[in-house]
Amino acid sequence: MNYLKEIKFHYLLLIALALLVTWVYTNHDNNKFVKATEKSISSVVIVASYNNSSYSLRPVSIGSGVIFSKDGYIVTNFHVVSKGKVVKVKLGDGKEQVAKIIGFDINSDIAILKVLPEDLLVPIKIADSSNIKIGDKVLAIGNPYGIGISVSSGIVSATGRDYGNPYLELIQTDAAINPGNSGGALINEKGNLIGINTKIFSKTGAYQGLGFAIPSNAIAEITSEIIQYGKVRSAWIGNFRVSDVRVNLSNKSLNGLRVIEIDEFGPLYESGVRATDIIIEINGKSFNDYFSFIECIKEPIKMIKTIDNNIFFVD
């Protein structure tokens, strides 16, 4: 009898220890998220675009923005500010200001705003997005549906996505991103920026578990270009999607990229490249895979060669 009591005691003790470990781990995890939010939430702002300066009408577009400098540079999505004539920013302290659009890049969907704050702002800390891993826990901070700054949690679902834009290698996340979150921050557990939320895949227009963010490394590069030059000095040749293929040409095996789809505008389309074409050279150079192709198209492109020996010159 005592033996059975002893077994029962040890069994209950193991359960108690398991519950204690779970509680400690959960609370530690929650505390990390709380600290990450506290660190970064004041660096995320509300952005609204209006058709006139009286603000008597409802905004034509709402979204979010991220403070990048103490003196008032703010990053947002171009589509958030492109529909109106006047852009207004609401800071974390509740103060509102008209923002000047310093410049934008349509192809990356990034715009840089400038406000003149009374006090120095708190810029977000930027992480190296090349270090993120699939499965990393993340937080999305933004202004969903215009209700105010909110936080949602999730993980990095994938990296290197070319969802509509092969230049950016987007981060995919299941953190809730809704209309109004565009231009907001995707942060890691340390509260540092790893991406700017930019779009969702949805058949309803609302969150369905597929959100995308522009990596922070790309954001830093684009922001620097826009602030310095007013635009991005890039080699944009159009929006298109590709997939890796291996092809045989004159008894030689080559790496290529099949064009899955391509928007009917931009230099690449206008030069003659179409869906199903297989690209094998850029500027006379071959490439090993999709990522080396990405590096190629970051430079000015003059010539593209396809598998059937068609050569397209890009103006």
PyMOL commands that set and color helices and strands:
alter all, ss='L'
color gray80, all
select helices_A, chain A and resi 2-43+78-81+129-131+144-146+216-229+267-271+290-297
alter helices_A, ss='H'
color red, helices_A
select strands_A, chain A and resi 44-50+61-67+73-77+86-90+96-105+110-114+137-142+150-161+170-173+185-187+193-200+211-215+240-249+252-262+278-282+303-306+311-313
alter strands_A, ss='S'
color yellow, strands_A
deselect
rebuild
show_as cartoon
